[in-house]
Amino acid sequence: MVKTYSISEIATLTRLSAPTLRYYESIGLIHPVRNEANYRIFTDQDIRWLTFIKRAKATGMPLSKIITYAQLRKQGNSTIAARIRLLR
């Protein structure tokens, strides 16, 4: 069974505010699933992705480039070279 987290739990674990998480969702940077009550549900995979986002932002990478990276990531392994170029 996959461990899941609420938005308040994920906010505490990642040290990102709930409004920031909602904003990231609104711009398509994260895609939490919703439960029957329509609450956002996060997983350990989401924690890893949010950690990457925080590290990218810490380097000064703008959100627009992080969004581009996320779009490339969704396309699969064929975009690894493009992702590496973007990170450089």
Protein Blocks (a to p, Z undefined) as FASTA:
>chain_A
ZZdddfklmmmmnopafklmmmmmmnopaccdddfkopacddfklmmmmmmmmmmmmnop
afklmmmmmmmmmnojklmmmmmmmmZZ
